[in-house]
Amino acid sequence: MLKPEEKEKLYEEVKALTDFSSEDVANLASLSGVMNKYSEPLSDYFYSHLHRVERTSTILNEEPGRTERLKATLMQWFENLFGGNYDMNYAKDILRIGSVHVVKKIDQRYVLSMYGMVFKFITSMIEKEFTGDTEKVEALTNSVGKILAIDMALMMETYIEGLVDSTGWSMTLLKNMASQSMDSRMQKELAS
């Protein structure tokens, strides 16, 4: 498990990699009022989509009321996404959400796929709200893309941590094994 200072370093590194700036913070915060009215429609859209996929529908139906509870959680995450506060508490919240997904054995492919769906939803709402202002739509969409990329990177880190914790392997060993495995696969593919 990452130590607090490692989490901070990871978060700062991911923000630097995405070139997340004060302009992005301002863009996202400016969307707060506009996007908050879409939190419930997003939640409905998100979970109706998940219920159409057999594996995710099974997970959602494992206990009564789960979908409704998760809708409320998603709406809170959506509001925080445009809250304008992207300090370490924001990162800790995303890491906590990721850890819950790991504990509940929700495959990372579902998480990453749904981020794409969320981006598509947000983009269409931005285009709807700011029709005709191409420059603003582009700037806002760019900032949304950055914060979602940050969220995804943090979420994926929780899956890696889960693997390290469950196997007892070190992060270095895990990376070396993955590298050797992929190198071997690539060599086989190139040879064929």
Buried (B, 14 or more C-beta within 10 A) or exposed (E): EBEEEEBBEBBEEBBEEBEBEEEBBEBBBBBBEBBBEBBBEBBEBBBEBBBEEEEBBEBBEEEEEEBEEBBEEBBEBBEBBBBBEBEEEBBBBBBEBBBEBBEEEBBBEBBEBBBEBBBEBBBEBBBEBBEEEEEBBEBBBEBBBBBBBBBBBBBBBBBBBBBBEEEEBEEEEBEEEEEEEEEEEEEEEEEE
